[in-house]
Amino acid sequence: MMNIKEIQDSLKNCPCGRKHETNILAVEIGRGLINKTAEILSTNGFPKNILVVADKNTLSAADGILDILADGGYKHTLKLYDNLRVAHMSDVNTLMELSANVDGILAVGSGSICDICRLAAARAGKDFAIFATAPSMDGFASDSAPIINGNFKISYPACSPKVVIGDTDILAAAPVELKAAGFGDMIAKYIAIVDWKISTMTTGEYYCENVANLTIEALKKIVSMVDSVTKNDPETAGAIMEALVLTGLGMSFTHNTRPASGAEHVISHFWEIKKLEKGELSDYHGKKVGIATLLTAKTYHMLTESQVDIGEENLDWEEIYRAYGENFIEDVKKVNNPTVTTKTSPEIIRERWGDICKLIKTELPSYEDMLKLLKRAKAATKISEIDVSYDLCLQALKYHAYMRHRMTLMRLIPMIKKDFDFDAVIREVM
């Protein structure tokens, strides 16, 4: 069991000047906990009239949970999807309607199931809890939800779960691909933290060292277990789940995704929306993020080891709009009005460039080291493994940053090295 109060108390009177609070009451991780699901929920005051949301795969993984809930005095309505891979706003709206006559929403699953439940619960004013079925992503404890709305992916303010339950026997038995995806999502934190620090250097964005250290602690823990990530071992699965939850707590404490995502997540989102636009299903989030992390790490090290020419930004917005296409132009205009680089200047970047280079050199592992880690975790390392073409990969590297009003080193490239060789980066992951 993770001691949420102890973690929260350690952040009291934080030097960053902000209060770090979460509405998470309990995170229970251990063997056989499916049999105690009703008891754990009840102990933490979770209401007895609930909507249970799952798909056929996750409900099968949590076999027996509905009877366990009923035996524990829980009345439930079940929303069962066939195989939910994408979190759409239409699903959020459906859950809000279904939750009208219940008091809480229990997500049985991971990823997209948790995301639609998180936002639906927040908007409907319902309690929210998670029974995790795979250690495949880091957002369990998060209070934001990345949702596809009109084919554009947006991270919406939502709510953290009051309770997270992880039965390590079930987590350990999850498909290897999902467990490797969880590792891919975690290794991205190397990028997330350096991007957060670079934004602080160049725009003055808020940064909390203590919360960032929660992410770093979780990252170190999961990297130390790299060779065991995909094993069917309950003890390892429990340790990985704790690391994933800890990262989500960082997001919850700051009400911000900065502790967990940087440029690599936006690259993954770009791939997803462009594939959905063509009616194609995107691969698992963490699987894509791991490869996007390789691309970003290679770019950052190449950039900081090369000659740069820092100057004013001179973007061809028509070219950017063409890259996104008519379906996304208005969304891109909205998040770039004004664009995030108005918060910095060539003078500031020149002044901090030495610090940025030092940060990349000392805190971001090389592409080669990242590659070794992903391979040891049996995670994907080539764009062909996630069905992303060379052209789509190039588009993502050049234009992904305009999906978000967020400073990253990627977003600064037009001000630092306008002729950057993205082709050399992509060749490494072909």
C-alpha positions as semicolon CSV with decimal commas, in nm:
position;residue;x (nm);y (nm);z (nm)
1;M;0,000;0,000;0,000
2;M;0,132;0,343;-0,095
3;N;0,106;0,598;0,184
4;I;-0,050;0,892;0,001
5;K;-0,070;1,106;0,315
6;E;0,300;1,057;0,384
7;I;0,390;1,160;0,029
8;Q;0,162;1,462;0,048
9;D;0,296;1,564;0,389
10;S;0,651;1,551;0,252
11;L;0,551;1,829;0,011
12;K;0,409;2,063;0,275
13;N;0,558;2,412;0,278
14;C;0,721;2,336;-0,058
15;P;0,985;2,591;-0,163
16;C;0,803;2,632;-0,495
17;G;0,539;2,826;-0,302
18;R;0,240;2,618;-0,406
19;K;0,023;2,374;-0,214
20;H;0,043;2,016;-0,336
21;E;-0,283;1,840;-0,268
22;T;-0,468;1,544;-0,415
23;N;-0,808;1,390;-0,359
24;I;-0,662;1,039;-0,380
25;L;-0,742;0,857;-0,058
26;A;-0,585;0,517;-0,119
27;V;-0,359;0,328;-0,358
28;E;-0,374;-0,044;-0,283
29;I;-0,131;-0,268;-0,473
30;G;-0,085;-0,634;-0,384
31;R;-0,168;-0,997;-0,454
32;G;-0,528;-1,113;-0,458
33;L;-0,676;-0,766;-0,413
34;I;-0,954;-0,833;-0,660
35;N;-1,125;-1,027;-0,381
36;K;-1,108;-0,719;-0,157
37;T;-1,226;-0,466;-0,416
38;A;-1,562;-0,398;-0,250
39;E;-1,399;-0,381;0,093
40;I;-1,131;-0,134;-0,020
41;L;-1,384;0,088;-0,194
42;S;-1,620;0,082;0,104
43;T;-1,343;0,154;0,354
44;N;-1,260;0,469;0,160
45;G;-1,620;0,587;0,144
46;F;-1,680;0,506;-0,221
47;P;-2,055;0,514;-0,293
48;K;-2,247;0,187;-0,331
49;N;-2,444;0,276;-0,645
50;I;-2,192;0,283;-0,929
51;L;-2,130;0,268;-1,302
52;V;-1,867;0,007;-1,392
53;V;-1,685;0,075;-1,720
54;A;-1,474;-0,190;-1,893
55;D;-1,419;-0,358;-2,226
56;K;-1,431;-0,731;-2,294
57;N;-1,055;-0,769;-2,252
58;T;-1,029;-0,584;-1,921
59;L;-1,340;-0,744;-1,773
60;S;-1,198;-1,084;-1,864
61;A;-0,869;-0,991;-1,694
62;A;-1,066;-0,889;-1,382
63;D;-1,281;-1,201;-1,396
64;G;-1,528;-1,217;-1,108
65;I;-1,510;-0,851;-1,009
66;L;-1,881;-0,786;-1,072
67;D;-1,983;-1,067;-0,836
68;I;-1,731;-0,946;-0,578
69;L;-1,880;-0,598;-0,594
70;A;-2,235;-0,735;-0,562
71;D;-2,139;-0,952;-0,264
72;G;-1,990;-0,642;-0,103
73;G;-2,315;-0,452;-0,126
74;Y;-2,244;-0,263;-0,449
75;K;-2,521;-0,204;-0,698
76;H;-2,379;-0,151;-1,043
77;T;-2,466;-0,059;-1,398
78;L;-2,220;-0,199;-1,654
79;K;-2,098;-0,018;-1,964
80;L;-1,905;-0,281;-2,159
81;Y;-1,710;-0,186;-2,470
82;D;-1,586;-0,440;-2,719
83;N;-1,223;-0,324;-2,731
84;L;-1,174;0,041;-2,635
85;R;-0,847;0,168;-2,781
86;V;-0,924;0,537;-2,837
87;A;-1,070;0,783;-2,585
88;H;-1,334;0,987;-2,771
89;M;-1,536;1,276;-2,634
90;S;-1,849;1,093;-2,752
91;D;-1,765;0,815;-2,503
92;V;-1,723;1,073;-2,227
93;N;-2,068;1,211;-2,308
94;T;-2,217;0,860;-2,307
95;L;-2,073;0,790;-1,962
96;M;-2,203;1,120;-1,830
97;E;-2,553;1,022;-1,942
98;L;-2,522;0,673;-1,795
99;S;-2,397;0,813;-1,465
100;A;-2,706;1,029;-1,408
101;N;-2,855;0,779;-1,164
102;V;-2,535;0,657;-0,996
103;D;-2,298;0,814;-0,744
104;G;-1,962;0,686;-0,863
105;I;-1,773;0,552;-1,166
106;L;-1,534;0,256;-1,144
107;A;-1,296;0,212;-1,437
108;V;-1,184;-0,148;-1,484
109;G;-0,886;-0,129;-1,715
110;S;-0,609;0,109;-1,814
111;G;-0,538;0,385;-2,065
112;S;-0,841;0,500;-2,262
113;I;-1,095;0,344;-2,026
114;C;-0,951;0,540;-1,735
115;D;-0,933;0,860;-1,939
116;I;-1,299;0,866;-2,044
117;C;-1,410;0,775;-1,692
118;R;-1,187;1,042;-1,537
119;L;-1,333;1,321;-1,746
120;A;-1,692;1,194;-1,726
121;A;-1,669;1,171;-1,346
122;A;-1,527;1,522;-1,320
123;R;-1,791;1,676;-1,542
124;A;-2,080;1,482;-1,388
125;G;-1,963;1,544;-1,031
126;K;-1,926;1,172;-0,949
127;D;-1,670;0,988;-0,739
128;F;-1,410;0,803;-0,945
129;A;-1,202;0,491;-0,878
130;I;-0,980;0,259;-1,081
131;F;-0,925;-0,115;-1,081
132;A;-0,615;-0,147;-1,298
133;T;-0,573;-0,449;-1,527
134;A;-0,235;-0,369;-1,689
135;P;0,071;-0,158;-1,592
136;S;0,061;0,003;-1,935
137;M;0,059;0,379;-1,870
138;D;0,147;0,639;-1,610
139;G;-0,184;0,825;-1,583
140;F;-0,361;0,624;-1,312
141;A;-0,330;0,900;-1,050
142;S;-0,349;1,191;-1,292
143;D;-0,615;1,462;-1,282
144;S;-0,614;1,530;-1,656
145;A;-0,749;1,329;-1,948
146;P;-0,620;1,326;-2,308
147;I;-0,932;1,293;-2,523
148;I;-0,999;1,294;-2,898
149;N;-1,250;1,567;-2,976
150;G;-1,331;1,615;-3,344
151;N;-1,021;1,404;-3,423
152;F;-0,796;1,655;-3,237
153;K;-0,638;1,532;-2,915
154;I;-0,668;1,768;-2,619
155;S;-0,571;1,720;-2,254
156;Y;-0,868;1,825;-2,041
157;P;-0,871;1,908;-1,670
158;A;-1,046;1,617;-1,499
159;C;-1,019;1,448;-1,158
160;S;-0,789;1,203;-0,988
161;P;-0,939;0,877;-0,866
162;K;-1,024;0,854;-0,497
163;V;-0,902;0,494;-0,499
164;V;-0,661;0,297;-0,719
165;I;-0,651;-0,082;-0,686
166;G;-0,389;-0,301;-0,851
167;D;-0,400;-0,678;-0,806
168;T;-0,043;-0,778;-0,885
169;D;-0,143;-1,126;-1,004
170;I;-0,361;-0,962;-1,271
171;L;-0,103;-0,695;-1,355
172;A;0,171;-0,955;-1,393
173;A;-0,046;-1,162;-1,629
174;A;-0,110;-0,866;-1,861
175;P;0,011;-0,907;-2,222
176;V;0,384;-0,847;-2,271
177;E;0,309;-0,572;-2,524
178;L;0,111;-0,374;-2,266
179;K;0,376;-0,409;-1,997
180;A;0,645;-0,300;-2,244
181;A;0,422;-0,004;-2,335
182;G;0,418;0,098;-1,969
183;F;0,797;0,107;-1,976
184;G;0,787;0,319;-2,292
185;D;0,556;0,566;-2,120
186;M;0,790;0,586;-1,819
187;I;1,118;0,631;-2,008
188;A;0,960;0,942;-2,162
189;K;1,001;1,115;-1,827
190;Y;1,363;1,187;-1,915
191;I;1,232;1,417;-2,188
192;A;0,944;1,552;-1,978
193;I;1,167;1,682;-1,701
194;V;1,428;1,843;-1,928
195;D;1,153;2,008;-2,135
196;W;0,993;2,141;-1,817
197;K;1,328;2,284;-1,704
198;I;1,396;2,436;-2,048
199;S;1,057;2,607;-2,041
200;T;1,139;2,749;-1,699
201;M;1,472;2,879;-1,830
202;T;1,323;3,038;-2,142
203;T;0,971;3,147;-2,042
204;G;0,975;3,156;-1,661
205;E;0,715;2,879;-1,641
206;Y;0,646;2,746;-1,293
207;Y;0,866;2,452;-1,190
208;C;0,870;2,241;-0,874
209;E;1,189;2,056;-0,792
210;N;1,023;1,837;-0,531
211;V;0,747;1,717;-0,763
212;A;0,997;1,664;-1,045
213;N;1,197;1,450;-0,802
214;L;0,891;1,227;-0,749
215;T;0,896;1,154;-1,122
216;I;1,273;1,101;-1,121
217;E;1,244;0,863;-0,826
218;A;0,976;0,664;-1,007
219;L;1,182;0,663;-1,328
220;K;1,493;0,535;-1,153
221;K;1,288;0,260;-0,991
222;I;1,142;0,134;-1,316
223;V;1,474;0,158;-1,504
224;S;1,637;-0,054;-1,232
225;M;1,383;-0,327;-1,315
226;V;1,418;-0,305;-1,693
227;D;1,506;-0,673;-1,740
228;S;1,199;-0,784;-1,544
229;V;0,937;-0,554;-1,693
230;T;0,768;-0,818;-1,908
231;K;0,799;-1,113;-1,669
232;N;0,489;-1,271;-1,520
233;D;0,605;-1,185;-1,171
234;P;0,363;-1,026;-0,920
235;E;0,637;-0,859;-0,713
236;T;0,788;-0,688;-1,017
237;A;0,445;-0,591;-1,149
238;G;0,363;-0,432;-0,814
239;A;0,683;-0,229;-0,809
240;I;0,623;-0,109;-1,165
241;M;0,263;-0,017;-1,083
242;E;0,383;0,189;-0,785
243;A;0,627;0,376;-1,011
244;L;0,351;0,447;-1,264
245;V;0,116;0,574;-0,992
246;L;0,389;0,793;-0,842
247;T;0,433;0,973;-1,173
248;G;0,059;1,032;-1,193
249;L;0,068;1,175;-0,843
250;G;0,316;1,436;-0,965
251;M;0,061;1,547;-1,224
252;S;-0,212;1,551;-0,960
253;F;-0,001;1,756;-0,716
254;T;0,077;2,023;-0,978
255;H;-0,252;2,001;-1,172
256;N;-0,027;1,989;-1,475
257;T;0,104;1,717;-1,707
258;R;0,458;1,863;-1,702
259;P;0,598;1,601;-1,459
260;A;0,508;1,325;-1,704
261;S;0,505;1,450;-2,062
262;G;0,713;1,660;-2,296
263;A;0,761;1,679;-2,672
264;E;0,755;1,300;-2,708
265;H;0,392;1,278;-2,595
266;V;0,284;1,545;-2,843
267;I;0,461;1,358;-3,125
268;S;0,260;1,049;-3,030
269;H;-0,061;1,254;-3,028
270;F;0,021;1,390;-3,376
271;W;0,062;1,037;-3,512
272;E;-0,267;0,940;-3,352
273;I;-0,479;1,222;-3,492
274;K;-0,335;1,189;-3,843
275;K;-0,402;0,816;-3,847
276;L;-0,753;0,858;-3,706
277;E;-0,821;1,115;-3,977
278;K;-0,769;0,833;-4,229
279;G;-0,978;0,590;-4,026
280;E;-0,673;0,400;-3,900
281;L;-0,631;0,281;-3,542
282;S;-0,318;0,404;-3,368
283;D;-0,097;0,171;-3,163
284;Y;-0,076;0,158;-2,784
285;H;0,007;0,494;-2,628
286;G;0,319;0,385;-2,438
287;K;0,449;0,189;-2,736
288;K;0,437;0,504;-2,951
289;V;0,572;0,727;-2,674
290;G;0,879;0,504;-2,631
291;I;0,972;0,549;-2,998
292;A;0,893;0,921;-2,984
293;T;1,131;0,939;-2,686
294;L;1,409;0,789;-2,898
295;L;1,343;1,045;-3,172
296;T;1,337;1,334;-2,926
297;A;1,651;1,226;-2,743
298;K;1,839;1,194;-3,071
299;T;1,716;1,539;-3,180
300;Y;1,808;1,709;-2,852
301;H;2,160;1,567;-2,840
302;M;2,223;1,649;-3,208
303;L;2,091;2,000;-3,158
304;T;2,298;2,082;-2,852
305;E;2,614;1,935;-3,007
306;S;2,588;2,138;-3,327
307;Q;2,649;2,497;-3,434
308;V;2,336;2,703;-3,381
309;D;2,215;3,037;-3,513
310;I;1,973;3,179;-3,258
311;G;1,741;3,443;-3,396
312;E;1,384;3,561;-3,436
313;E;1,120;3,309;-3,528
314;N;0,994;3,340;-3,886
315;L;0,733;3,069;-3,931
316;D;0,544;2,988;-4,248
317;W;0,203;2,940;-4,089
318;E;0,043;2,841;-4,419
319;E;0,292;2,555;-4,444
320;I;0,204;2,449;-4,086
321;Y;-0,169;2,463;-4,162
322;R;-0,118;2,252;-4,476
323;A;0,068;1,992;-4,271
324;Y;-0,227;1,961;-4,033
325;G;-0,493;1,980;-4,301
326;E;-0,834;2,144;-4,301
327;N;-0,970;1,919;-4,025
328;F;-0,727;2,064;-3,770
329;I;-0,652;2,419;-3,884
330;E;-0,890;2,589;-3,641
331;D;-0,759;2,382;-3,348
332;V;-0,401;2,476;-3,434
333;K;-0,493;2,844;-3,468
334;K;-0,663;2,836;-3,130
335;V;-0,361;2,699;-2,937
336;N;-0,122;2,937;-3,116
337;N;-0,307;3,262;-3,055
338;P;-0,067;3,379;-2,928
339;T;0,196;3,115;-2,991
340;V;0,409;3,009;-2,694
341;T;0,735;3,159;-2,823
342;T;0,597;3,507;-2,753
343;K;0,698;3,431;-2,393
344;T;1,067;3,421;-2,478
345;S;1,319;3,596;-2,705
346;P;1,643;3,526;-2,892
347;E;1,826;3,720;-2,620
348;I;1,693;3,494;-2,345
349;I;1,770;3,178;-2,543
350;R;2,126;3,296;-2,614
351;E;2,175;3,374;-2,248
352;R;2,052;3,029;-2,140
353;W;2,183;2,819;-2,429
354;G;2,489;2,703;-2,236
355;D;2,267;2,594;-1,946
356;I;2,033;2,411;-2,186
357;C;2,325;2,225;-2,347
358;K;2,460;2,128;-2,006
359;L;2,115;2,007;-1,899
360;I;2,080;1,783;-2,206
361;K;2,431;1,646;-2,165
362;T;2,399;1,567;-1,793
363;E;2,032;1,471;-1,748
364;L;1,913;1,321;-2,076
365;P;2,052;0,977;-2,164
366;S;2,183;0,938;-2,516
367;Y;1,978;0,786;-2,796
368;E;2,200;0,480;-2,776
369;D;2,139;0,431;-2,402
370;M;1,765;0,483;-2,445
371;L;1,763;0,227;-2,725
372;K;1,936;-0,031;-2,507
373;L;1,683;0,019;-2,228
374;L;1,382;-0,017;-2,458
375;K;1,526;-0,332;-2,613
376;R;1,590;-0,484;-2,270
377;A;1,227;-0,412;-2,182
378;K;1,115;-0,582;-2,506
379;A;0,959;-0,253;-2,616
380;A;0,920;-0,126;-2,972
381;T;1,212;0,074;-3,116
382;K;1,125;0,118;-3,486
383;I;0,850;0,325;-3,648
384;S;0,758;0,023;-3,862
385;E;0,650;-0,151;-3,538
386;I;0,383;0,114;-3,482
387;D;0,285;0,145;-3,849
388;V;0,418;0,500;-3,885
389;S;0,563;0,587;-4,225
390;Y;0,872;0,798;-4,292
391;D;0,655;1,084;-4,417
392;L;0,426;1,079;-4,112
393;C;0,727;1,064;-3,882
394;L;0,888;1,362;-4,057
395;Q;0,562;1,557;-4,038
396;A;0,536;1,485;-3,667
397;L;0,890;1,597;-3,589
398;K;0,852;1,920;-3,786
399;Y;0,499;2,020;-3,689
400;H;0,383;1,842;-3,370
401;A;0,477;2,131;-3,141
402;Y;0,196;2,347;-3,280
403;M;-0,063;2,112;-3,127
404;R;0,004;2,256;-2,783
405;H;0,064;2,594;-2,618
406;R;0,368;2,449;-2,446
407;M;0,737;2,527;-2,457
408;T;0,974;2,242;-2,537
409;L;1,317;2,235;-2,693
410;M;1,149;2,099;-3,006
411;R;0,934;2,413;-3,023
412;L;1,247;2,630;-3,009
413;I;1,413;2,471;-3,312
414;P;1,283;2,740;-3,557
415;M;1,464;2,997;-3,339
416;I;1,779;2,791;-3,289
417;K;1,860;2,590;-3,602
418;K;1,618;2,647;-3,888
419;D;1,784;2,388;-4,115
420;F;1,791;2,106;-3,859
421;D;1,835;1,764;-4,026
422;F;1,532;1,565;-3,912
423;D;1,606;1,304;-4,179
424;A;1,920;1,201;-3,989
425;V;1,706;1,146;-3,679
426;I;1,442;0,936;-3,855
427;R;1,700;0,710;-4,018
428;E;1,788;0,584;-3,670
429;V;1,438;0,442;-3,613
430;M;1,354;0,313;-3,963
